[in-house]
Amino acid sequence: MNRVCNFCGNKNVSSKLVQYVYKHDDRFLVVNNVPCEECEYCGERYFRAHDLKRIEKDFFAIYEHGKKAARKISVPVEEFVELS
């Protein structure tokens, strides 16, 4: 691979499938097995614009047009100042 990490300058970047979390306002969409290139040194990830647009389109199809997601999960939410 000839790519150089824009964050740390490392030249070792590998292709992976990862979990991507899309957030808009206070709503989330978790997408598994998203292709990316990841820096082997610092972990910075690079996604193709086309793939991110597909995720965004799916997010709005689910939240605004009633598309049924493959599955749903419940996520607890805390405020940092309240953590003990």
URHUUR-V861202 format. One line per field, one symbol per residue. phi: phi as a letter, one per 40 degrees, with the letter a starting at -180 (. if undefined). psi: psi as a letter, one per 40 degrees, with the letter a starting at -180 (. if undefined). A space follows every 50 residues. Layout:
phi: ???
psi: ???
This chain:
phi: .bcbcccbgccbbbcabbcbbcbafbbbbcbcgccabbcccbgdbbbcdd ccccccccdccccbbgcccdabbbbcbbcdcccb
psi: heihhddeeiehhihihihhhhhhbfiihhhifhhihhhedeehihihdd ddddddddddddddeehhidiiihhihihdeeh.
